[in-house]
Amino acid sequence: MSFFKKIKEKLTGTSESVSVSEKFKDGLSKTRNQFTSKVNDLVAKYRKVDEDFFEELEDLLLQADVGFETVVELMDLLRFEVQRKNIKDTAGIQSVISEKLVEIYESGDNSSNELLVQDAGLTVILFVGVNGVGKTTTIGKLAHRLKGQGRKVMLAAGDTFRAGAIDQLQVWGDRVGVEVIKQSEGSDPAAVMYDAVRAAKNRGVDVLICDTAGRLQNKVNLMNELQKVHRVIEREVPGAPHEVLLALDATTGQNALIQAQSFKEATNVTGIVLTKLDGTAKGGIVLAIRNKLKIPVKFVGLGEKMDDLQPFDTDKYVYGLFADGLEQEDKNELN
């Protein structure tokens, strides 16, 4: 059984599972149309797996922003697998590529893709990321998702630096129907967090989602500010924040990787939220981030609707990249 078929069997279950798989398919259409169609052209061009084929495939992977280190690792794995299985024909190479992409993503420190939410007591989630990546929108969508699961959610407007940031978060709070704890623009973010944590504890909140300022111009100031926020939160809720989620704009490609590295140096990032994945042909950045920084991607933005923020799933991601290959296999079987 091909790797494509194994994935399809995994994803064929409840109507919800099928629906989410289709979201990944639609959300990754730009990457798939660019990357997979070019792989198809490559397969048609070469027919035989040789070094020229590998060199062109390597270029395609780099264009999809899979990242240099990840591409080198993937090409080594592919060469070994082609030799081990004595693969001569390029026709079956997509299935091997997808299998190795999953292997690369799932290798490493085994960090979970799942959001860490406490079974009892208050869970505190800290959001970081530069301005313009969709951080506030993502916070609103995550609040909507958690509220839909029956949890009581509160937001903390800790980005007191950017003009309009507090009002923007309040708009999302009103839209989702959750309380927002805020102070005036220019206030100390740590003081906002203190008020928010105390209010969340007093009101029996399950999840407190905290926004922060998105400055990278001065990493020392960023680091000091985030460390201060950390100390305040941890003093009030030992072990918190339970998640530090970094919002990155997938359309920026390798720049997102540079941002991730900077924030990783400034704070203990536990997961990535990759926004606007539907708006880029460079969806390979998911693998570059995971492989280079060893930080799991926890959510991806697959559209503008409220429920288009989806938990990242490796199988659904590969399905989204190679859905055309799955459909072609089905056609071949019917014929």
Stockholm file with secondary structure:
# STOCKHOLM 1.0

chainA/1-335         MSFFKKIKEKLTGTSESVSVSEKFKDGLSKTRNQFTSKVNDLVAKYRKVDEDFFEELEDLLLQADVGFETVVELMDLLRFEVQRKNIKDTAGIQSVISEKLVEIYESGDNSSNELLVQDAGLTVILFVGVNGVGKTTTIGKLAHRLKGQGRKVMLAAGDTFRAGAIDQLQVWGDRVGVEVIKQSEGSDPAAVMYDAVRAAKNRGVDVLICDTAGRLQNKVNLMNELQKVHRVIEREVPGAPHEVLLALDATTGQNALIQAQSFKEATNVTGIVLTKLDGTAKGGIVLAIRNKLKIPVKFVGLGEKMDDLQPFDTDKYVYGLFADGLEQEDKNELN
#=GR chainA/1-335 SS CCHHHHHHHHHCSSHHHHHHHHHHHHHTHHHIIIIIHHHHHHHHHHCBCCHHHHHHHHHHHHHTTCCHHHHHHHHHHHHHHHHHHTCCBGGGHHHHHHHHHHHHHHCSSCCCSSCCCCSSSCEEEEEECCTTSSHHHHHHHHHHHHHHTTCCEEEEEECCSSTTHHHHHHHHHHHHTCEEECCCTTCCHHHHHHHHHHHHHHTTCSEEEEEECCCCSCHHHHHHHHHHHHHHHHHHSTTCCSEEEEEEEGGGTHHHHHHHHHHHHHSCCCEEEEECGGGCSCTTHHHHHHHHHCCCEEEEECSSSGGGEEECCHHHHHHHHHHHHHHHHHHHHHC
#=GC SS_cons         CCHHHHHHHHHCSSHHHHHHHHHHHHHTHHHIIIIIHHHHHHHHHHCBCCHHHHHHHHHHHHHTTCCHHHHHHHHHHHHHHHHHHTCCBGGGHHHHHHHHHHHHHHCSSCCCSSCCCCSSSCEEEEEECCTTSSHHHHHHHHHHHHHHTTCCEEEEEECCSSTTHHHHHHHHHHHHTCEEECCCTTCCHHHHHHHHHHHHHHTTCSEEEEEECCCCSCHHHHHHHHHHHHHHHHHHSTTCCSEEEEEEEGGGTHHHHHHHHHHHHHSCCCEEEEECGGGCSCTTHHHHHHHHHCCCEEEEECSSSGGGEEECCHHHHHHHHHHHHHHHHHHHHHC
//
